[in-house]
């Protein structure tokens, strides 16, 4: 089943971020606030508008993700690339962090 999360780019450095359950913008999709119904999606959209007005983020989007066990997996390829980083250099971006941790 597809659920939704809010993603954006942090204005200070352009880093891809996700709105966390604690209301903070997180650098990893783990811990993102999940919207499971229309009212929750509306709340995500309002949180995004507020963050834009506060000059915290830009390019705010509610995106579809799948829950796979305890992990969130973006449905669209564009969002998977944004989640992990460059597709050519696997030693850069967030995918490099994950391989170092393993």
N, C-alpha and C positions, 0 to 999 in steps of 0.2 A: 504494500500500500504506500502511495506517495503522500508525504506530508510536506510542510513548507517551513523554511527558515529565511531570515533576513540577512543579506550580505551587502557589503559596500566596500569602498576604498577609504582608508583613513586619510583625512585631508593633510595631516602633518607630514606623512611620508609615502603615501600612495599604497601602503600595504593592504592586501585583501583582508577584510575582517568580517566576523559574523556576530550578530547580536546574541549575547549570552543570556542564560536564564536569570543571571544576577543583574541584568540591565547594562552590563559593561560590554564593550566591543572586544572580541577575542580574536587572536591571530590564527586559531585553529578551529575547525568546524566542531570538534568535540566540545560539548557543553553548550552548543547553540540552543536557543529557545525554539522549541518545536511548536508549530501551529497545526492543530488537527481539525479545526472547523473554521467556518467563515468569520466568526467574531474574533477568533484569535488572529486570523490573517489580517483583519482590519486593524487590530491592535499593533501588529508588526508594522503595518504601513504607517500608522500614526507615529510610532516610535522612530521610524526612519525619517519622516518629515521633521520631527522635533530635532533629531540629530543633525540634519542638514542645516536647519535654522541656527543651531548652536555652533556651526562650523566645525563639527567633529568628523563628518564623513561626506563623501560625494558618491555618485553613481549607485544609489540605493536600489536594491531589487529583492523582491520576494521570489525565492526559487523553490523548485520541487526537489526534494531529496527522498531517498529510500532509506528505511531503517533496516540495517543488516546486522542482526544481533545487537550489539551495543554501539555500532558504528553508523554514522550518517554518510550516505553516498549520493552526491549530486546526480540528478538524472541527465542533465544536458552536458555534453562534452565540454562546452565553453566553461561551465562552472567547475568541472573536474580539473581542467587546466588551471583555472584561477586558484583552486584549492591547493594544488601541488606545486605549481611554479613552471618554469621553462620546460618545453617538451624536448629540446635538443640536448641540453646539458643536465643530465640527471644528478650531477654533483652540486647543482645550485638549487635554490628554492627550498620549499618545505619538504619535497620528496627526499632531498639530501639529508635533512634532519631526521626523517623517519628511518632511513637506511643506517645512519650512524647509531641510532638508538637500538636497532635490532641486533 
